[in-house]
């Protein structure tokens, strides 16, 4: 839904351009075509991922299929996308993002790599960017659907290609993210980590002291006492 409507697409660009685009979207857009730049701008900078194995014959077949369906009504899809979120969906989205509830296909929770200001400290991971206002940045459910349904970044592709998010999960995450625009960006957890580290060291030292505090009286004290006694007796004898 983030990309352009493909109804009557051959009335906008010639068939050769469309076939070249389907085979290698990035190369076609990089060539500087104005229409290519337009669809990337409308998609907020996201480029259609290249489909492995597609050839000119397959691309032509896809265009033929699109042509046969161009007389259909596409309003049903858009109406479904605009269906209001529910409180239950937002609650589920929070649990999925935070990891409280596992994703159906076993993928990692969003908070494993990204920060969210509304989550309890430390607010998520530091590998990826802060996603607190991602719903607004991506243009709502449409952008969230395309981003999570077909992740464009290499890191996300390596993680979610074999463990994709389901439509219900994507919608729930979008519902929760929609509640975040007025929340301030998550603060850096650096001070928190330093504090936790120092506290951990202190607790560790105290535990070691409790564990080993009798070691001197149990073993070394006897050796020290025997050595001191022998030395004292030797001085008295002399």
C-alpha positions in Angstrom: 0.0 0.0 0.0 3.0 2.3 0.3 3.8 2.0 -3.4 1.9 3.5 -6.3 -1.5 2.1 -7.4 -0.7 -0.3 -10.3 -4.1 0.1 -11.9 -3.5 1.1 -15.6 0.2 1.4 -14.9 1.0 1.0 -18.6 -0.8 4.2 -19.3 1.9 6.0 -17.2 5.1 4.4 -18.4 5.9 2.3 -21.4 6.2 -1.5 -21.1 10.0 -1.7 -21.5 10.5 0.7 -18.6 8.2 -1.2 -16.4 9.8 -4.5 -17.2 13.3 -3.1 -16.5 11.9 -1.7 -13.2 10.5 -5.1 -12.2 13.8 -6.8 -12.9 16.0 -4.2 -11.1 14.1 -1.4 -9.4 17.2 0.2 -7.8 19.1 0.4 -11.1 16.1 1.9 -13.0 15.6 4.6 -10.3 19.3 5.3 -10.2 19.2 6.1 -13.9 17.5 9.4 -13.0 14.1 8.9 -14.5 11.6 11.5 -13.1 8.8 9.0 -12.6 11.2 6.8 -10.6 12.2 9.7 -8.4 8.5 10.5 -7.9 7.5 7.1 -6.7 10.5 6.9 -4.3 9.5 10.3 -2.9 5.9 9.3 -2.4 7.2 6.1 -0.7 9.2 8.2 1.8 12.5 7.1 0.4 11.9 3.3 0.3 12.8 1.5 -2.9 11.0 -1.7 -4.0 13.3 -4.7 -3.2 14.6 -6.7 -6.2 12.9 -10.0 -6.7 15.4 -12.7 -7.2 14.9 -14.9 -10.2 12.6 -12.6 -12.1 13.3 -12.4 -15.9 11.7 -10.4 -18.8 9.2 -13.1 -19.5 8.0 -13.2 -15.9 7.9 -9.4 -15.7 5.8 -9.3 -18.8 3.4 -11.9 -17.4 3.0 -9.8 -14.2 2.2 -6.7 -16.4 -0.4 -8.8 -18.3 -2.0 -9.8 -15.0 -2.1 -6.3 -13.8 -3.7 -5.2 -17.0 -6.4 -7.8 -16.7 -7.2 -6.7 -13.1 -7.0 -2.9 -13.8 -10.8 -2.9 -14.4 -11.4 -4.1 -10.8 -12.3 -1.9 -7.8 -9.4 -1.3 -5.4 -11.3 0.7 -2.8 -11.9 -2.4 -0.6 -8.1 -2.6 0.2 -7.9 1.0 1.2 -11.1 0.8 3.3 -9.5 -2.1 5.2 -6.4 -0.1 5.8 -8.3 2.8 7.2 -10.2 0.7 9.8 -9.8 2.3 13.2 -7.4 0.7 15.7 -8.8 -0.8 18.9 -7.5 -0.6 22.4 -6.9 -4.4 22.3 -4.8 -4.1 19.2 -2.7 -1.3 20.9 -2.2 -3.4 24.0 -1.1 -6.4 21.9 1.3 -4.2 20.0 2.9 -3.1 23.3 3.4 -6.7 24.4 4.9 -7.7 21.0 7.2 -4.7 20.9 8.5 -5.2 24.4 8.8 -8.9 24.1 6.2 -9.7 26.7 4.4 -11.8 24.1 6.4 -13.8 21.5 6.0 -13.3 17.8 4.2 -16.1 16.1 7.1 -17.1 13.8 9.7 -16.7 16.6 11.3 -13.4 15.4 13.0 -11.1 18.0 11.0 -8.3 19.7 11.4 -4.8 18.3 12.8 -3.6 21.7 15.7 -6.0 21.3 17.3 -3.5 18.8 15.3 -0.3 19.0 14.4 2.3 21.7 10.9 3.4 22.6 10.3 6.2 25.0 7.1 4.6 26.4 8.8 1.4 27.4 10.2 1.0 30.9 14.0 1.7 31.4 16.3 1.1 29.6 13.6 1.5 26.9 15.0 -1.0 24.4 18.2 -1.7 22.5 20.8 0.5 20.9 21.5 -1.3 17.7 18.8 0.4 15.6 17.3 3.9 15.7 14.7 5.2 18.1 11.3 4.3 16.8 9.1 6.3 19.2 7.7 8.5 16.4 7.9 5.9 13.5 4.2 5.8 12.9 4.2 9.5 11.9 7.5 9.3 10.0 6.3 6.4 7.8 2.9 7.9 7.2 0.7 5.6 9.3 -0.4 2.1 8.8 0.5 2.1 5.1 4.2 2.7 5.8 4.3 0.3 8.8 2.7 -2.4 6.6 5.3 -2.2 3.9 8.3 -1.7 6.2 7.5 -4.7 8.5 5.9 -6.8 5.8 9.0 -6.6 3.5 11.9 -5.1 5.5 14.2 -3.1 3.2 17.3 -3.0 5.4 19.9 -5.9 5.2 19.9 -6.3 9.0 16.1 -6.7 9.2 16.1 -8.9 6.2 18.6 -11.3 7.7 16.4 -11.5 10.9 12.8 -11.6 9.5 13.0 -13.2 6.1 12.7 -16.7 7.6 10.6 -15.4 10.6 8.2 -12.9 9.1 5.7 -10.9 11.1 2.0 -11.8 10.5 -0.5 -9.2 9.3 -2.2 -9.2 12.7 1.1 -8.5 14.5 2.0 -5.7 12.1 -1.3 -4.0 12.6 -1.1 -4.4 16.4 2.4 -2.8 16.4 1.2 0.0 14.2 -1.7 0.6 16.6 0.6 0.9 19.6 3.1 3.1 17.7 0.2 5.4 16.8 -0.2 6.3 20.6 3.5 7.5 20.7 3.7 10.7 18.6 3.4 13.0 21.7 5.9 11.0 23.7 9.4 12.5 23.9 12.2 10.6 22.3 13.8 8.0 24.5 16.8 9.2 26.5 20.2 7.5 26.4 20.4 4.8 29.0 24.2 5.3 29.4 24.0 6.7 32.9 21.6 3.9 33.9 24.0 1.3 32.6 26.9 2.9 34.5 24.8 3.0 37.7 23.8 -0.6 37.2 27.3 -1.6 36.6 28.7 0.1 39.7 25.9 -1.4 41.8 26.6 -4.8 40.4 30.3 -4.6 41.2 29.5 -3.6 44.8 27.0 -6.4 45.2 29.5 -8.8 43.7 32.2 -7.7 46.2 29.9 -8.1 49.1 28.9 -11.6 48.1 32.5 -12.6 47.7 33.2 -11.2 51.1 30.4 -13.2 52.6 31.4 -16.3 50.8 35.1 -16.1 51.6 35.3 -14.3 54.9 35.9 -17.5 56.9 38.6 -18.7 54.6 41.3 -17.0 56.6 40.2 -18.4 60.0 39.6 -21.9 58.5 43.0 -22.4 56.8 45.4 -19.5 56.6 44.9 -18.5 60.2 46.3 -21.8 61.5 49.3 -21.5 59.2 50.0 -18.0 60.4 49.5 -18.9 64.0 51.8 -22.0 63.8 54.4 -19.9 62.0 54.2 -17.2 64.6 54.4 -19.7 67.5 57.4 -21.4 66.1 59.2 -18.2 65.5 58.4 -16.9 69.0 59.6 -20.2 70.6 62.8 -20.0 68.7 63.6 -16.6 70.0 62.8 -17.6 73.6 65.1 -20.6 73.2 67.9 -18.5 72.0 
